[in-house]
């Protein structure tokens, strides 16, 4: 799994000229599923994402998680995160999970985030979406489940 995480002042996603999801301050997340991803990593992946201290405290230091900062999540499916841009000039998507599994993992991720107490707005899986946002900072981070799993096996808790 891959996520591109951005601290935003506001964000919205439109499909066919209609807004289907919008938030004020918070976190914009582009979420992609790769073919080798396992469902068991969803919860630890999201837990790590939501514990990230990427929001500024009163002193301007990145020191707050989203729950401490207060804000919402706009969660967007993004299969192109699994794209391989290194072989040739056209991205290849052989590493992307099949759509049915990616949808299942996406829905499970949204359900998990909501179960953690976050207000989550969504795009529409598989649709052509237009995402508008004001990135605060700009601050953008990448979370890769392969690195998270590797770290978890190196340093078992």
C-alpha positions as CSV (number, residue, x, y, z in Angstrom):
1,X,0.0,0.0,0.0
2,X,1.1,3.5,-0.7
3,X,-0.2,6.8,0.6
4,X,0.6,10.3,-0.3
5,X,-0.4,12.4,2.7
6,X,-0.8,16.2,2.6
7,X,-1.6,18.7,5.3
8,X,-4.3,20.9,3.9
9,X,-6.3,24.0,4.8
10,X,-9.2,22.6,2.8
11,X,-9.8,20.0,0.1
12,X,-12.6,18.8,-2.1
13,X,-13.2,16.2,-4.8
14,X,-15.6,16.5,-7.7
15,X,-17.0,13.9,-10.0
16,X,-19.0,14.9,-13.1
17,X,-19.1,18.5,-11.8
18,X,-20.6,17.5,-8.4
19,X,-18.7,17.7,-5.1
20,X,-18.7,14.2,-3.6
21,X,-16.4,14.9,-0.7
22,X,-14.9,18.0,1.0
23,X,-13.1,18.9,4.2
24,X,-11.8,22.0,5.9
25,X,-8.4,21.7,7.6
26,X,-6.9,18.2,7.9
27,X,-5.4,15.5,5.8
28,X,-5.7,14.8,2.1
29,X,-4.7,11.2,1.4
30,X,-4.1,9.5,-1.9
31,X,-4.3,5.8,-1.3
32,X,-3.1,3.1,-3.7
33,X,-3.0,-0.7,-3.4
34,X,-0.4,-2.9,-5.0
35,X,-0.9,-6.5,-6.1
36,X,1.2,-8.0,-3.3
37,X,-0.5,-6.1,-0.5
38,X,-2.3,-8.1,2.2
39,X,-5.4,-7.1,4.0
40,X,-3.7,-7.6,7.4
41,X,-1.4,-4.6,6.9
42,X,-4.3,-2.1,6.5
43,X,-4.8,-1.5,10.2
44,X,-1.1,-1.0,11.1
45,X,-0.6,1.1,8.0
46,X,-3.5,3.4,8.9
47,X,-2.4,3.5,12.6
48,X,1.0,4.7,11.5
49,X,-0.5,7.3,9.1
50,X,-2.8,8.7,11.8
51,X,0.0,8.9,14.4
52,X,2.3,10.9,12.1
53,X,3.0,14.3,13.8
54,X,2.8,16.4,10.6
55,X,0.8,19.3,11.9
56,X,2.2,22.4,13.5
57,X,1.9,23.2,17.2
58,X,1.6,26.7,18.6
59,X,5.4,27.2,18.1
60,X,5.2,26.3,14.4
61,X,6.9,22.9,14.9
62,X,5.5,19.8,13.3
63,X,4.5,18.1,16.5
64,X,0.8,17.2,16.3
65,X,-1.0,14.2,14.9
66,X,-4.4,14.8,13.2
67,X,-6.3,13.9,16.3
68,X,-4.3,16.5,18.3
69,X,-4.6,19.1,15.6
70,X,-8.3,18.6,14.9
71,X,-9.4,18.1,11.4
72,X,-10.8,15.7,8.9
73,X,-9.6,13.3,6.2
74,X,-10.3,13.4,2.5
75,X,-9.4,9.9,1.3
76,X,-8.9,9.4,-2.5
77,X,-8.3,6.1,-4.3
78,X,-5.3,6.4,-6.5
79,X,-4.2,3.4,-8.5
80,X,-1.5,5.4,-10.3
81,X,0.6,5.4,-7.1
82,X,1.5,1.8,-8.1
83,X,2.6,2.9,-11.5
84,X,6.1,2.0,-12.7
85,X,7.7,5.0,-14.5
86,X,11.2,3.6,-14.8
87,X,10.8,1.3,-17.7
88,X,10.2,3.3,-20.9
89,X,8.2,6.5,-20.9
90,X,4.6,5.3,-20.4
91,X,3.7,4.3,-16.9
92,X,3.1,0.6,-16.4
93,X,0.5,-0.6,-13.9
94,X,1.3,-4.3,-13.6
95,X,2.0,-3.8,-9.9
96,X,-1.4,-2.3,-9.2
97,X,-3.9,-4.6,-7.4
98,X,-6.9,-5.8,-9.4
99,X,-9.8,-3.4,-9.1
100,X,-12.0,-5.6,-7.1
101,X,-9.4,-6.2,-4.4
102,X,-8.3,-2.5,-4.4
103,X,-11.9,-1.5,-3.9
104,X,-12.3,-3.9,-1.0
105,X,-9.1,-2.6,0.7
106,X,-10.1,1.0,0.0
107,X,-13.5,0.5,1.6
108,X,-11.9,-1.4,4.6
109,X,-9.5,1.5,5.0
110,X,-12.3,4.1,5.1
111,X,-14.2,1.9,7.5
112,X,-11.1,1.5,9.7
113,X,-10.5,5.3,9.8
114,X,-14.1,6.0,10.7
115,X,-13.9,3.3,13.4
116,X,-10.8,5.2,14.8
117,X,-13.1,8.2,15.3
118,X,-12.1,10.3,12.3
119,X,-14.5,12.1,10.0
120,X,-13.7,10.8,6.5
121,X,-14.9,12.1,3.2
122,X,-14.2,10.1,0.1
123,X,-13.8,10.3,-3.6
124,X,-15.5,7.8,-5.9
125,X,-13.5,4.7,-6.5
126,X,-12.7,4.2,-10.2
127,X,-14.2,7.6,-11.3
128,X,-12.4,10.4,-13.0
129,X,-12.0,12.9,-10.1
130,X,-10.9,16.5,-9.9
131,X,-9.3,17.2,-6.6
132,X,-8.8,20.8,-5.4
133,X,-6.9,21.7,-2.2
134,X,-4.7,24.2,-0.5
135,X,-1.6,22.4,0.8
136,X,-0.5,23.9,4.0
137,X,3.3,24.3,4.1
138,X,3.4,22.8,1.5
139,X,3.8,19.5,3.4
140,X,3.6,16.2,1.6
141,X,4.6,12.8,2.9
142,X,4.8,9.3,1.4
143,X,3.9,6.2,3.4
144,X,4.9,2.8,1.9
145,X,3.6,-0.4,3.5
146,X,6.7,-2.3,2.3
147,X,8.9,-0.2,4.4
148,X,6.5,-0.4,7.4
149,X,6.4,-4.2,7.2
150,X,10.2,-4.4,6.9
151,X,10.6,-2.2,9.9
152,X,8.1,-4.2,11.9
153,X,10.0,-7.4,11.2
154,X,13.3,-5.9,12.1
155,X,12.1,-4.4,15.4
156,X,9.3,-6.6,16.8
157,X,7.4,-5.0,19.6
